[in-house]
């Protein structure tokens, strides 16, 4: 698929974003912006970087790959020229790195005062750990979020890198960028968005903070309403060693659950905390009598708040997910569709992930108005791969 400006169809059509390539949350944020229609140009180091790249890397979908050697002044100048006509710049380096390169906020604002400068880090731009290395589980560890996760009393269980990198990270970066972009449209001034995973994760866990403030929350695992402490909000094994999720919290939904599971007579009062273990075993024993597929059919579309736990390879074929088109096939890859959805400016997928770093250098720079692309390639400041 050839690259050109204005291919996006979502509500951000016409917004131009310069992405200084990183890993994890910053490319995910730029994927979201591209999904929603923005023109995003991805600036990568020649040869790519660890944990990214290849035609399967969905975090890089929707935008061209441009290879620039930012150790060379001409490459730095090229980024600043791109910034002149951009609305947003996103970077995910440690604090101070872009300043040393020559593409920090001050250098960019000198070229474009209306620019929104999005910074994605784990610890944030300030604080005693700001320049330290870290990863998802470290960030969610010190915010109080990791401590209570999982249904194992002996130690916390971390949910891959979904909670920090993408929940508290890229999602909050996108929120911040869009808010600053809206404000810049009225004030005429850009600003820096300091999106730190620690800050976003703490915000994401506002309900946990509310529970703690209530005085009734126990800082233990499997001891509260939503962490497996309640038998009617838990996971149960089926006869074929698969699992069902049960979330029958509200009384009216719990009544439906009792009837469909067929345990109304055997189940003790759910409000009798002294018999919680007995209730859990009654539920567990019943679920072990049938396969996941059989129970899924029993609860299908009901108000019992029960659903089968599926691997992603099977989730794509679930009737509800399939009907909504939550996953789509695009350029030979099955992948999540753009989200959320819009009634008038429907989002759509554009470029597939580049097979090689720098695959679009020449055409993307030219499309963004850079005149001397051939000279940049000849000097080594830019790299075009085939």
KAPE-V91423 format. One record per helix or strand of 3 or more residues. SS is the DSSP state (~ for helix, > for strand). FROM is the first residue (numbers start at 1). LEN is the number of residues. If there is no record, write none. Layout:
# KAPE-V91423
ss:from:len
SS:FROM:LEN
SS:FROM:LEN
This chain:
# KAPE-V91423
ss:from:len
>:16:5
~:25:11
>:39:6
~:58:3
>:64:5
~:73:12
>:88:4
~:97:5
~:105:7
>:116:6
~:136:6
~:162:26
>:191:6
~:197:8
~:206:9
>:233:5
>:243:5
~:251:11
~:273:15
~:292:8
>:306:3
~:312:4
~:319:6
>:327:4
>:333:4
~:361:7
~:373:7
